[in-house]
Every structure is written in structure tokens, then in C-alpha cells.
């Protein structure tokens, strides 16, 4: 997979969580197809460390690009 672009559109945070919204563009090397999808990342913190990371994206677009 080759990353073609990354754009962060919004970030929100409070005491123990942060949310990052954006758009990711990448290319599947095996098929040459491009993935263009929006994403959300939710980070949860415990003190000054990341306790969990959840990334949500358009998995249908990823699957479609992975198949010839």
C-alpha cells in the first residue's frame, strides 16, 4: 500500500479522549486501485499514555480496491 494523501479536517479533545477526523488516499500496490475514504480516529488516554486507539474508515472501499 502506498499513501497518496492525508488531510486532517478536525480534531476534538477533552481530558482523556481525542478524536481526529480526516480523509486518507492510498493505492493498493497489487491492483493499482486507489482508496479514497474519510476516517475517524478515537484516542483514549491514561495519564500521558495512549490507552486505546480506534480507527474507523470505509472498509468497503478498502476491500474493493484490494480485489482485481
BELCORVEN-V439160 format. One record per residue. N is the residue number from 0. RES is the residue in one small letter. PHI is phi in whole degrees, 0 to 359 (* if undefined). PSI is psi in whole degrees, 0 to 359 (NA if undefined). OMEGA is omega in whole degrees, -180 to 180 (none if undefined). Layout:
# BELCORVEN-V439160
n res phi psi omega
N RES PHI PSI OMEGA
N RES PHI PSI OMEGA
This chain:
# BELCORVEN-V439160
n res phi psi omega
0 x * 136 179
1 x 241 129 179
2 x 279 128 178
3 x 258 333 -179
4 x 191 153 177
5 x 211 126 179
6 x 226 124 176
7 x 266 125 -177
8 x 260 328 -179
9 x 209 152 172
10 x 220 136 178
11 x 229 144 -180
12 x 209 152 169
13 x 225 204 -174
14 x 300 320 -174
15 x 230 8 179
16 x 221 150 172
17 x 222 142 178
18 x 236 131 179
19 x 240 127 179
20 x 245 143 179
21 x 185 195 -178
22 x 226 135 -178
23 x 237 133 175
24 x 236 127 178
25 x 214 167 -178
26 x 235 133 176
27 x 280 117 -175
28 x 299 322 -176
29 x 293 329 -177
30 x 249 341 -176
31 x 78 1 -178
32 x 279 147 -179
33 x 263 142 173
34 x 254 129 177
35 x 229 103 -175
36 x 217 153 174
37 x 278 155 179
38 x 217 161 172
39 x 224 134 176
40 x 241 129 177
41 x 246 118 178
42 x 253 133 174
43 x 245 134 -175
44 x 250 146 170
45 x 237 102 -173
46 x 69 233 180
47 x 257 17 -180
48 x 243 151 175
49 x 283 120 -180
50 x 270 328 177
51 x 205 154 178
52 x 224 127 177
53 x 237 123 178
54 x 244 127 178
55 x 246 132 177
56 x 210 175 -179
57 x 284 90 -176
58 x 291 336 176
59 x 295 318 178
60 x 297 321 179
61 x 295 313 -180
62 x 298 316 -179
63 x 297 321 -179
64 x 288 334 -178
65 x 282 341 -178
66 x 258 136 -178
67 x 289 NA none
